[in-house]
Amino acid sequence: LLSPPSTPRSPCHSCHRRKVRCIGEGTNPCKNCISAGLTCTYNAIPQKKGPKGSRAKVLSELRETQRQSHLASGYSPDLSFDGRPLPTSFARTPGLLPPGLVESCIDFFFSNLYPSQPILQRQRLQDSVMSMDQNAGSYCMIVALCAYVMIQSNMSVPPTVHMHPEMSHMPVISLGITLLEEAVRVRKGHEYAENPSTTAIVTSFFFYGSYFCLDKDNSAWFHLREATTMAQLIGMHDEGTYKTADTVECANRRRIYWLLIITERAYALHKHRPVTLHATIHPPSLDEDPSDSMALSGFLQLLDLYKPFDDSFIALWNKTTPSGTGGANPSWLASLQVQLQEMLPAYLDCTEIQAADLRVTQQWLRTVVWQLCVSQGFVSSLATDPGMTFKYPIEISNDLLSMTQHISQQAMEVHGVGLIEKLFDISCCLTDVIAVIPFSPTTFSMGPRDFLSRFVALISTLRNGQTRYAPLLHAKINDVLPNLNIPVPPIHPNPALQIAPHPHSVSS
């Protein structure tokens, strides 16, 4: 760019083209260019006067010319949807995401989270990494992925990764929060909703998972709804949209849609929210990629667990069933209990991480169905069906503790707060049952109080369980069973959630 002229009377190039008075007093950029979001240059060549034309049209032409010029030169600044340079409030933070950190987060995702969330194709994800500098959508998705694995799974940053000095000693969760804030902030400067894509949907899903783990329920639900809305906008719910030549993209979109169905239903049951997606397309096929059959097999089993929890069940659960449509059918709920109990085989041919998710989810859903039976007045001490008795949560607890006793703590912690919240719900149901039913302790076998003690110990051991859910469970036990003596493990507060700096505090 040429230096501004010495005389303030010479207009800049953009003002000359627009035929407006250059209000710059010889400065660069001038006030008009700042207001219009144009690059201010003083290389105008005087031209003969002609018809003025539309100033708005000239302004659009200038913006497009400058945008194409930037792209042709190999430099792609952050631009808004109409081609204007973005305000600095939406600009990327230099030095925030070193290549080594991106590589580590991607490796962690595919090793630990991908078995339960088999979305993203590795080669195409690497293509997104390569295009991060030119593509804001790719940048936001990669940053969101890194934030997600750190916040949900507490991924440790390898010592070989060269972090910015201000971030090198930052706790992992604080680093994840910093990255989350970066991705959310930068994406606000781009019109992703007008042109939705699988990249944008996955980014919103990562936002949802991160906020859910941070106990920010409104933000979590907002971004989950954002993801499901964009999925519908691009026709993911329509089987006809999958008849394209790009089989890899179609397979990934199918998995994303079903993951959103699972996530939305789980969140609806956790937080009593409505659902928007339905099982209107075929599930993923094991024939898509034989080398990926184990991950997809476990995903399909998880999908089967959630399939029965459709609009009808959610409406009863949320107490939003239209008047005059009747209540729940006890035989239907009893049949659903049997279906859930028999849905998973005794031996799961999957990874330990998948097994942790499947086993806990299965028993939690059994608990959910039992709670609905209680609310509908179907549970009785005289019922012949075990699923309709007050003691059923004891059977569920026994089954779950037996199934998970050989699953490692790491395999559980990878799933973050979602798995811990399920354990917490089962524990609370067990506490209520112990309070209302008399039990005779036996000498040799474990009883419900023993099960509750083991749940307390397990939740207190898991990351995030100790600081958030263990105190809630102890408060519940002390309120309902004040005479039950269960040891309370020491609670160590996690300061990491309180010291995350704003992304703009990091400079290159």
C-alpha positions in Angstrom: 0.0 0.0 0.0 1.2 3.5 -0.8 1.7 6.0 2.0 -1.0 8.7 2.3 -0.3 11.9 0.4 1.1 14.9 2.0 -1.9 17.0 1.1 -5.2 16.3 2.8 -7.1 17.4 -0.4 -6.2 14.2 -2.2 -9.0 11.7 -1.6 -8.3 8.0 -0.9 -9.1 5.5 -3.6 -12.4 4.3 -2.1 -13.8 7.8 -1.6 -12.7 8.8 -5.1 -14.6 5.8 -6.6 -17.7 6.6 -4.5 -17.5 10.3 -5.3 -17.7 11.3 -1.6 -15.7 13.8 0.3 -12.7 12.1 1.9 -13.0 12.8 5.6 -9.6 11.9 6.7 -7.5 15.0 7.1 -4.7 13.1 5.5 -4.9 10.1 7.9 -5.0 6.4 6.9 -7.6 5.0 7.2 -10.0 7.8 6.6 -13.3 8.1 8.5 -15.4 7.0 5.5 -13.4 3.8 5.0 -13.6 3.0 8.7 -17.4 3.5 8.6 -17.8 1.4 5.4 -15.4 -1.3 6.5 -13.1 -0.7 3.5 -9.4 -0.9 3.1 -8.2 2.7 2.8 -5.5 3.3 0.1 -4.2 6.4 -1.6 -3.4 5.1 -5.0 -6.4 6.7 -6.9 -5.9 7.6 -10.5 -8.0 10.7 -11.5 -10.6 9.7 -14.0 -13.0 11.7 -16.2 -16.2 12.6 -14.6 -19.2 10.5 -15.7 -22.6 9.5 -14.4 -22.6 9.1 -10.7 -24.6 5.9 -10.6 -25.6 4.2 -7.4 -23.3 4.8 -4.5 -24.6 1.7 -2.8 -23.7 -0.3 -6.0 -20.2 1.3 -6.0 -19.7 0.4 -2.4 -20.6 -3.2 -3.0 -18.3 -3.4 -6.0 -15.4 -2.0 -3.8 -16.0 -4.5 -1.1 -16.1 -7.4 -3.6 -13.0 -6.1 -5.4 -11.0 -5.9 -2.2 -12.2 -9.3 -1.1 -11.1 -10.9 -4.3 -7.8 -9.0 -4.2 -7.1 -10.4 -0.7 -8.0 -14.0 -1.9 -5.8 -13.7 -5.0 -2.8 -12.5 -3.0 -3.1 -15.6 -0.8 -4.1 -13.6 2.3 -7.6 -14.1 3.6 -8.5 -11.8 6.5 -11.6 -12.5 8.6 -14.5 -11.1 6.5 -18.1 -10.7 7.3 -20.8 -12.4 5.2 -20.9 -9.4 2.8 -17.2 -9.2 2.3 -16.3 -6.4 4.8 -13.4 -6.9 7.2 -14.7 -7.9 10.6 -14.4 -5.7 13.6 -11.5 -6.6 15.9 -14.0 -8.0 18.4 -14.5 -11.0 16.1 -10.9 -11.4 15.1 -8.9 -14.5 15.8 -6.5 -14.5 18.7 -2.9 -15.0 17.4 -0.9 -17.7 19.0 -3.9 -19.3 20.7 -3.9 -22.7 18.9 -0.4 -24.2 18.1 -0.4 -27.0 15.6 0.8 -29.5 18.2 -2.2 -28.9 20.3 -4.6 -29.4 17.4 -2.9 -32.7 16.5 -3.1 -33.9 20.2 -6.8 -33.0 20.5 -7.7 -34.8 17.3 -5.7 -37.9 18.3 -7.5 -37.8 21.7 -10.9 -37.4 20.1 -10.5 -40.4 17.8 -9.0 -42.6 20.6 -11.5 -41.8 23.3 -14.6 -40.0 22.2 -15.1 -41.3 18.6 -16.2 -44.8 19.8 -19.3 -43.3 21.3 -19.6 -40.3 18.9 -18.4 -41.7 15.5 -18.7 -38.5 13.6 -16.0 -36.8 11.5 -13.9 -38.6 9.0 -10.2 -38.3 9.9 -8.9 -37.3 6.5 -11.6 -34.7 6.0 -10.9 -33.3 9.4 -7.2 -33.0 8.5 -8.4 -31.1 5.4 -10.3 -28.7 7.7 -7.1 -28.2 9.7 -5.3 -27.3 6.5 -7.9 -24.8 5.5 -8.3 -23.1 8.9 -6.4 -20.0 7.9 -8.7 -19.3 5.0 -12.0 -20.8 6.3 -13.6 -19.4 9.4 -16.0 -22.3 9.7 -13.1 -24.8 9.8 -11.3 -22.7 12.3 -14.2 -22.5 14.7 -14.9 -26.2 14.4 -11.3 -27.2 15.2 -11.1 -24.8 18.1 -14.4 -26.0 19.4 -13.3 -29.7 19.1 -10.2 -28.8 21.2 -12.3 -27.1 23.8 -14.7 -30.0 24.0 -12.1 -32.7 24.6 -10.5 -30.6 27.3 -13.6 -29.6 29.1 -15.5 -32.9 28.9 -12.6 -35.4 29.2 -9.8 -33.4 30.8 -7.3 -34.3 28.1 -3.8 -33.5 29.3 -1.7 -31.4 27.0 1.5 -33.2 26.0 4.7 -31.5 27.3 6.0 -31.4 23.7 3.3 -29.0 22.7 4.7 -25.4 22.7 2.0 -23.3 24.2 1.9 -19.6 24.5 3.7 -18.5 27.7 0.6 -17.1 29.3 -1.2 -20.4 28.7 1.5 -23.0 29.3 0.7 -23.3 33.0 -3.0 -22.9 32.7 -5.2 -25.9 34.0 -6.7 -28.0 31.2 -10.3 -26.9 31.9 -9.3 -23.3 32.0 -7.5 -23.7 28.7 -10.7 -25.4 27.3 -12.8 -22.6 28.5 -10.5 -20.1 26.8 -10.8 -22.0 23.5 -14.5 -22.3 23.9 -14.9 -18.5 24.3 -12.6 -18.0 21.3 -14.7 -20.2 19.0 -18.0 -18.8 20.1 -16.7 -15.2 19.7 -15.2 -15.6 16.3 -18.2 -17.5 14.9 -20.5 -14.6 15.9 -18.8 -12.6 13.1 -19.9 -15.0 10.4 -23.3 -15.7 8.8 -23.1 -19.5 9.4 -26.9 -19.8 10.0 -27.8 -18.5 6.5 -25.6 -21.2 4.9 -25.7 -24.1 7.3 -23.3 -27.0 6.8 -22.2 -30.2 8.6 -19.1 -28.2 9.9 -21.4 -25.6 11.5 -23.6 -28.4 13.0 -20.7 -30.2 14.5 -19.3 -26.9 15.9 -22.7 -26.3 17.6 -22.6 -29.8 19.0 -19.2 -29.3 20.5 -20.5 -26.0 22.0 -23.4 -27.9 23.5 -21.2 -30.6 25.0 -18.8 -28.0 26.5 -21.5 -25.9 28.1 -23.3 -28.9 29.4 -20.1 -30.0 31.2 -19.7 -26.5 32.6 -23.2 -26.6 34.1 -24.4 -23.8 31.8 -27.7 -25.5 30.9 -29.3 -22.5 29.0 -26.2 -22.1 26.8 -26.0 -25.9 26.3 -29.6 -26.2 25.2 -29.4 -23.2 22.9 -26.5 -24.6 21.0 -28.1 -28.1 20.9 -31.2 -26.5 19.4 -29.0 -24.6 17.0 -27.4 -27.9 15.8 -30.8 -29.6 15.4 -32.3 -26.7 13.5 -29.4 -26.5 11.1 -29.7 -30.3 10.6 -33.3 -29.8 9.5 -32.4 -26.8 7.3 -30.0 -28.9 5.2 -32.5 -31.9 5.1 -30.7 -34.4 7.3 -34.1 -35.6 8.4 -35.0 -36.5 4.8 -33.8 -39.8 3.5 -34.0 -38.4 -0.1 -31.1 -36.0 0.6 -28.7 -38.9 1.1 -28.9 -40.1 -2.5 -25.7 -38.3 -3.6 -22.4 -39.5 -5.1 -20.4 -38.5 -2.0 -20.8 -41.6 0.1 -18.3 -40.4 2.8 -20.2 -37.2 3.4 -23.6 -38.9 3.4 -22.4 -41.5 5.9 -21.0 -38.8 8.1 -24.2 -36.8 7.9 -26.3 -39.8 8.8 -24.2 -40.4 11.9 -24.4 -36.8 12.9 -28.2 -36.8 12.6 -28.6 -39.9 14.8 -26.1 -38.6 17.3 -28.2 -35.5 17.6 -31.3 -37.6 18.1 -29.6 -39.5 20.9 -28.2 -36.3 22.5 -31.5 -34.5 22.3 -33.4 -37.3 23.9 -30.9 -37.7 26.7 -31.0 -34.0 27.4 -34.8 -34.0 27.3 -34.8 -36.7 30.0 -32.2 -35.0 32.1 -33.6 -31.5 31.9 -37.3 -32.0 30.9 -36.9 -30.4 27.5 -38.9 -31.0 24.4 -37.5 -32.8 21.3 -37.5 -31.8 17.7 -35.8 -34.6 15.8 -37.4 -37.9 14.8 -36.3 -41.3 13.5 -37.2 -40.4 9.9 -34.1 -41.8 8.2 -32.3 -45.2 8.1 -29.7 -45.8 10.8 -26.1 -46.0 9.8 -25.0 -49.3 8.3 -22.1 -51.5 9.3 -21.3 -51.9 5.6 -20.3 -48.2 5.4 -16.7 -48.8 6.6 -15.8 -52.4 7.6 -12.6 -51.1 9.3 -14.9 -49.0 11.6 -17.3 -51.7 12.5 -16.5 -51.8 16.2 -17.2 -48.1 16.8 -20.3 -48.2 14.7 -21.6 -51.4 16.3 -21.5 -49.8 19.8 -23.0 -46.6 18.4 -25.9 -48.6 17.0 -26.5 -50.3 20.3 -26.7 -46.9 22.0 -29.1 -45.7 19.3 -31.3 -48.7 20.0 -31.4 -47.9 23.7 -32.8 -44.4 23.0 -35.2 -45.3 20.1 -38.2 -46.1 22.4 -38.0 -42.6 24.0 -39.9 -40.8 21.3 -42.4 -37.9 21.4 -45.0 -40.0 23.3 -42.7 -40.9 26.1 -41.1 -37.4 26.4 -44.6 -35.8 26.5 -45.5 -38.0 29.4 -42.2 -37.4 31.1 -42.5 -33.7 30.7 -46.2 -33.7 31.6 -47.1 -32.0 28.3 -49.5 -34.7 26.9 -52.5 -32.9 25.4 -55.7 -33.2 27.4 -58.0 -35.9 26.3 -55.3 -38.2 24.9 -55.1 -40.3 28.0 -52.1 -41.2 30.2 -49.5 -43.9 30.0 -50.3 -47.6 29.4 -48.9 -49.7 32.2 -48.5 -52.7 29.9 -46.5 -50.6 27.5 -44.2 -49.4 30.2 -43.8 -52.9 31.6 -42.9 -54.1 28.1 -40.4 -51.3 27.7 -38.7 -52.3 31.0 -38.2 -55.9 29.7 -37.0 -54.5 26.3 -34.4 -52.3 28.0 -33.2 -55.1 30.3 -32.7 -57.5 27.4 -31.4 -55.1 24.8 -27.7 -55.5 25.6 -26.0 -58.9 25.6 -24.1 -60.1 28.7 -20.8 -59.7 26.7 -20.3 -56.5 24.8 -18.0 -56.7 21.8 -16.8 -53.2 22.0 -14.2 -51.0 23.7 -14.2 -50.3 27.4 -15.2 -46.7 26.8 -18.2 -47.8 24.9 -19.1 -50.4 27.5 -19.1 -47.7 30.2 -21.5 -45.6 28.3 -23.8 -48.4 27.2 -24.0 -50.1 30.7 -24.7 -46.9 32.6 -27.1 -45.6 30.0 -29.1 -48.8 30.0 -29.6 -48.8 33.8 -30.3 -45.1 33.8 -33.1 -45.5 31.2 -34.6 -48.4 33.3 -34.6 -45.9 36.2 -36.3 -43.3 34.1 -39.1 -45.7 33.0 -39.6 -46.7 36.7 -39.9 -43.0 37.7 -42.5 -42.5 35.1 -44.4 -45.5 36.4 -44.3 -43.9 39.9 -45.6 -40.6 38.6 -48.4 -42.4 36.8 -49.4 -44.3 39.9 -48.5 -47.8 38.5 -46.0 -48.8 41.2 -47.3 -50.9 44.1 -45.8 -53.1 46.8 -48.3 -55.7 45.7 -47.4 -55.7 42.0 -46.4 -59.0 40.5 -44.3 -57.4 37.8 -40.8 -56.5 39.3 -40.7 -53.3 37.2 -43.8 -52.1 38.9 -42.6 -52.6 42.5 -40.9 -50.1 44.9 -37.9 -52.3 45.1 -37.0 -52.2 41.4 -34.3 -49.5 41.8 -32.4 -51.9 44.1 -32.3 -54.5 41.3 -31.1 -51.8 38.9 -28.4 -50.6 41.3 -27.2 -54.2 41.8 -27.1 -54.8 38.0 -25.2 -51.6 37.4 -22.6 -52.0 40.1 -22.0 -55.6 39.0 -21.6 -54.6 35.4 -19.2 -51.6 36.0 -17.0 -53.0 38.8 -14.3 -54.0 36.2 -14.6 -50.8 34.1 -11.8 -48.4 34.8 -12.2 -44.9 36.2 -10.7 -43.4 33.0 -13.2 -45.1 30.8 -16.0 -43.5 32.8 -14.4 -40.1 33.1 -14.0 -39.7 29.3 -17.8 -39.3 29.1 -17.7 -36.3 31.4 -20.6 -35.0 33.4 -23.3 -36.8 31.4 -22.3 -40.2 32.8 -21.9 -38.9 36.3 -25.3 -37.3 36.2 -26.9 -40.7 35.3 -25.1 -42.3 38.2 -26.4 -39.5 40.4 -30.0 -40.0 39.3 -29.9 -43.7 40.0 -28.4 -43.0 43.4 -31.1 -40.6 44.3 -33.8 -43.1 43.4 -32.1 -45.7 45.5 -32.0 -43.3 48.4 -35.7 -42.6 48.2 -36.5 -46.4 48.1 -34.3 -47.0 51.2 -36.2 -44.3 53.0 -39.7 -45.8 52.4 -39.1 -49.6 52.5 -37.9 -51.4 55.6 -35.0 -53.8 55.1 -33.6 -56.6 57.2 -29.8 -56.6 56.9 -28.3 -60.0 56.1 -24.9 -61.3 57.2 -23.4 -62.4 53.9 -25.1 -60.5 51.0 -24.9 -56.9 50.1 -28.0 -54.8 50.7 -29.3 -51.5 49.3 -27.4 -49.5 51.9 -24.2 -51.1 50.6 -25.1 -50.2 47.1 -25.7 -46.6 48.1 -22.3 -46.5 49.8 -20.6 -47.8 46.7 -22.4 -45.2 44.6 -21.2 -42.4 46.9 -17.6 -43.7 46.7 -17.8 -44.0 42.9 -19.2 -40.6 42.3 -16.8 -39.1 44.8 -13.9 -40.7 42.9 -14.8 -39.5 39.4 -13.6 -36.1 38.2 -16.4 -33.5 38.4 -18.4 -36.0 40.5 -16.4 -35.1 43.6 -16.8 -31.3 43.3 -20.4 -31.1 41.9 -22.5 -34.3 42.4 -21.0 -35.8 45.6 -22.1 -32.8 47.7 -25.6 -33.0 46.2 -25.8 -36.7 46.9 -24.7 -36.3 50.5 -27.2 -33.5 51.0 -29.9 -35.8 49.6 -28.9 -38.6 51.9 -28.7 -36.4 54.9 -32.2 -35.0 54.2 -33.9 -38.3 53.5 -31.8 -40.7 55.6 -30.3 -38.6 58.4 -29.4 -41.7 60.5 -27.6 -43.5 57.7 -23.9 -43.3 58.4 -22.1 -43.1 55.1 -18.5 -41.7 55.1 -18.0 -38.5 53.2 -14.8 -38.3 51.2 -13.0 -34.9 51.4 -14.2 -32.5 48.7 -11.4 -30.5 47.0 -12.7 -27.5 45.1 -11.6 -27.2 41.6 -10.4 -23.6 41.1 -9.8 -24.2 37.3 -13.3 -23.1 36.5 -12.8 -19.7 38.0 -9.5 -18.5 36.5 -9.9 -18.8 32.8 -8.8 -15.5 31.2 -10.6 -13.9 28.3 -9.1 -15.0 25.0 -7.9 -11.5 24.2 -5.6 -11.5 27.2 -3.4 -13.8 25.1 -1.2 -12.0 22.5 1.3 -13.3 20.0 
